[in-house]
Amino acid sequence: MAGETHTQPTDLVTLRDVSATYPGADTPALNGMDLAVTEGEFLAILGPSGSGKTTALRVIAGFERIQSGEIHINGNLVAAPNRHVDPERRRVGMVFQDYALFPHLTVADNVAFGLAKSNGSSDARVGAVLDLVNLAGYENRYPHELSGGQQQRIALARSLAPEPVALLLDEPFSNLDRQLRSTLRRQVREIVKDHGTTSILVTHDREEALGIADRVAVMDEGRVIQVGAPEHLYRNSATADVARMVGPADTVRGRIAGPWVDTEAGRFRYHSPTGPLGNGTFVDAVLRVHDLELGPWEAEGAERIVDYREYQGEFTEYGIRLPSGRRINVRRRSIAPLDMGTKVIITAPFDRPVLVYPETPRG
């Protein structure tokens, strides 16, 4: 409409060239980390153990100091080499892996504890956030009387009670069983999105990160190596390492031949996220476990043999021994099962080309 204006989302949390080293450590936990989280966004930080993802949360929260760079929250400089704003003045909420509930306090008192230094204990505010997490009526219970999922939602309610500008979640679902974890993470996303809270989730679980985040930042060796929407990250991983982090996969050597890449696992259509590759270029081909198909193969030629099989109900995972003797994994629906020792052909559907990257030099 004429005269209508559209505002772009603003960055609520930014880290610019942030480095942090723990006392006595030989290498930095964060090494020139850059990240921008927009207002209202649900961002997940994904990475292996030791990648720096939890340290990133701790420097945002103010629990650790930084040696270089800057951190801004809601437009305010909160951390730099010569500046450190205390955690309670940063207006961020934190949900810990172990919930950190006080066992001797009721649910209401646990939630009200987060209000003590902000706007005072408020029955109305406690009631509002308990209603938000669907635990109204539990005010007088104690943590030991609640299930793991309920305790996690109480921890979330306590963090939301002071109305933080950002919510930080440090692997909050890792202590729950798989089925409850899946249900609770969807509930948590709905709660924080309905509340409009900017949220940063740290996790090593790729399914969790891809499933609930608006964007995913992949970390390794103390820095963000790629950030993007889950679908884009999965289909256009910047490196082979990122591709393996966001989806189970094996990497094999290949060579470009027109629209194909030839590998010892077979010939596949390919996609090169890093740009065009000339014929004859040697590459690392990433074969995703879920994106391959198997079929019996009677023709002469290089043998690829089923040497492992694990039935998982709806799906079966197969280990396929390649001519070199190495094994790759393929996960397919448990129909027309393949017997051990079956010679197979490995293919990739047309809409799921394998990802290829210029070959990493081999020592």
N, C-alpha and C positions, 0 to 999 in steps of 0.2 A: 504494500500500500504506500501511496505517496506520503513522504515525510516520516516513514517508519525507519527506525535505526536498529541495527543489530550489533550487539557488543560481543567481542571475542572473549572467550574465557581467559581469565588472568592467571598467572602462575602464583600459586599460594605458597608453595615450598620450593626453594631452589638451592642447589648445591653447586658451587662454581669452583672447580679445580681444588677440591677438598682432599687433604691428606691428613692421616692420623696414624700415630704409631703408639702402641702400648709400651709402657716402661719395661725395659729389658729385652724387647723384641728386636730381632735382626732386620725384619722387613716390615714395611708399613701395612696396616690393616686396610687403610684406604690410600689409594695412590693416584691422586689427580682425578677424583670422581666428579662427574658432572651429571646433574639430574634436575628436571623441572616437572613439578606436579601441579596440574591446573586445578582451579577451584571446583569442588564437587566431584572430582575424579576419584575412581577407585583404581589405584595402581598397585601392582604386585612386583616385588623384587625377587627374582629367581636366581639361584646359583648354588653351586656345590658347597660343602662345608669348607670354611676357610676362605671363601670368596670375598668376605667383607660385608655381607648383607646385613647381619645383625649390628655390626659396628655402625653402619650407615644410619640405622634407626636410633642408636644410642647417641650419636652426635647431633642428630636432629632434635632428639628429646632434651639434650643438654647433660646427659650422664657422662659423656666423655668430651674432652677438649680436642680441638684440632690444631695442627701445627702450621697449616697453610690453607689458603682459600677463604671462601665466605659461605655462610648459610643465612638465607633470608626466609622468614616466616611471616606471611601476611604483610609483606612490604617492609618489615623491620629486620635490620641486621642483628642477628642473635649470636653469631659465632664468627670469629676471625682470630688470627694469631694474637692480637692485642685486645680482644673483646670476647667475653663469655657471659651471656645472660643465663641466670639460674633457671633450672627446669620449671619451677613453679610459676615463672613469669613468662614462659613461652606459649602458654595456652594450648598445649597439646595433651591429648589423652593417650595412655599406653595400656594395651591389653597384653599381658605376659603369657608365656607358654604354660606356666603352672598356675595361672589365674590369680595367685597372690591375694586370695580372700582371707579375711581375719576369722579364724574358726570360732572365736568367743563372741563375735558380733552377729546379730540377726541380719537377714537380707537387707532390711531397711537401713540399718546402721552401717552396713558395708557400703551401700550406695550413697548414703549421706556423708560418708567420710570424705569423698571427693569434693564435697561442697564446703568443707570446713574453712578453707582458705580463700574461697572465691566469693560466694554470696550467702554464706551461712546455711545451716541445715534447714531444708524446706520440705515439709511433708508433701506439698503439692508437686514439687519438682521430682521427688522420689517416686511418687505415684505415677507421674507422667512417664518417666523413663522405664519403670517396671511394666507399664501398659505397652510401651513401645516394643519391649522385648518379649511380650506375651507372658509375663510372670506376675501380673496383678493378682493380689491375694496371697502372695508368698512372703509378705513383709516380715512376718514373725518367725519364719523358718530360720534354721541355722545351716551353714554350708554343708555339714555332714549329712543333712537330711535331703540333699538335692542330688540329682544325677549329674554326671560329668557335663552333659550338654546344658543343663540348667545352671550349673556353676559358671560355665563359660559365658552364658547370657547375662548372669549377674555381674561378672567382671566387665562385660561390655556396657551394661547399664551404668556401672560406677564411673567408667571412663567418659560416658556421654553426659553424665549429670551436670558437670560444670560448663557444658556447651563449648567444648574446645574448637579451635579453628581447624585442627587436624587431628586425626586418630591414627595411631601407630599400632600395628598388630604384629607381634613377634611369634611366628609359628603357633598361632593360638589353637589349632586343631590337632596337633601332633600327638596328644595324649589320648585321643578318642579312637574308638574302633572305626573301621573303614566306612561302614554304612552310616553311622551317626555323623562321622566327619563330613560325608557328602551332603547330608541333610542340613547340618548346622551351617556349613559355609554358605549355602544358598540363603538361609535365613539371615545370616549376618549381613550378606550383601544387600538384601532387601531392606533390612533395618537401617543401615547407614545411608543407602541411597534415598530412602524415604525421608530420612532426617536431614539429607543434604550435606553430610559431613565428608570433607576431603579425607581419604583414607589411604594409608600405605601399608600393605601386607608384605611381610617377609616370609618366604617359604622355600623349601628345597623340593617341593612336590609340584612337578610340572602340570599334572592334571588339575591341581588346585589353582595354580596361577592362571592357566589358560582358560579355566572354566568360569571364573568369577570376576576377573579384572577387566577394566576398560582398556588398559595398556599393561604391558609387561616389560620390565627392565631386566635384562639378563646381565648378571655380574660375574666377573672372574678376575682374580688377582687384584682386587681392590678398586676396580673401576667398572663402569657400565660399558659393555661392548656393543649392545644394541637395545633399542627400545621401540616398541610399536604395538599395534593392535594384535591380539592373539593370532588371528587368521593370517595376517601379513607376516608375523614373526615365524610362523610355522612353514609357510610356503615360500618365504623369501629370506631365510636365515642368512645373515651377513657372512658367516663363516661356518665351516664344518663343525667346529666346536659348539657354536650356538645351535646348529641343527640337531646335534646329539643331545643337547640339554633340554630342548623343547619337545623331543619325541624319541622314543627308543629306536636306535638305528645302528647299523654296521657300516663301516667305511671300507671300500675296496678300490684298488687302483683301476683306472680306466683310461681309454683313449678316444678322443672325439673323431667320429666318422660321419660327416654330414649332420643330419638331425638326430643321430644316434650316439650313444657312448657304449663302447665295447669293453666288457669286463669279464673276469673269469666266472662271474655269476650269471652272465648272459648279456644280451644286447637290449638296451632300453632307450626310450625317448628321454630327453633330459631338459632341465631348466637350469640356467646359469645366473644366479642372482648378482654376480659380480660383473656381468657384461658378456659380450660375444667372445667365443673361443674358436680359434681356427682349427681346421682339419689337422689331425695328428697330435694335437695338444694332449699331454698327459694330465690327468685330473684325479682328484679324490672324489669318488662317487658315493653319496650317502644313500644307503638303501634302508628305508624306514620299514620297521617290522610290520606295521599295520598296512602299508601301502603296496605290498607285493602279493602276487598270486602264484599258486603252485598247480602243476598238472603233471600226470604221469608222462614219461618221455621214453619212447622206444627206439628213436633214431640213433644212428651212430654218432659219435662225437664225444666231447668232453663230458665226463660224468659228474653229476651233482646228485648226491645220495642223501636220503633221509636217514640220519644216524641218531636222532633224538626226537622224542615226542612227549608232550605234556598236555594231557586233556584237562581243560579248565571249564568244562560245561559248555556254554554257548560257543566258546572259541577253543582252538587247540594250537599250541605253539610248537613249531617244528624247528629242529636244528638241521641245517643242510650242510653237508660236507662238500666243499668245493675241490676242484682238481688239485690245488696246492696243498690240501689237507686242512686248511682253516675252515671254521664253521661260521655261517651267518644264520640269523633267526628270522622266521616268517610266522606271523600269527594270522590264522584264517578261521572262518566259521567251521564248526564241527560237523560238516556234511561231507559225504564221500571221503572218509578218512583214508590217509595214506599210510601204508605199512612201513615198518622199519626196513631199510634196505631198498626202498623204491627209488628208481632213477627218475628225476623230475626235471621239468623246465620251469624256470622262474621268470615271471613277466610282471610288468607294471601297467595298470590301466592307463588309457590314453589321457585321462584327466588328472592323473597323478604321476607326472614325470619325476624321475629321480633328480635330486639336486647335485650339481657338480661344482667343484672349486679347483682353481689352479693347484696343481700338485704341491704338497708340502715337501720341501727338500728332505730326503732321507739320509740319516747319518751313516 
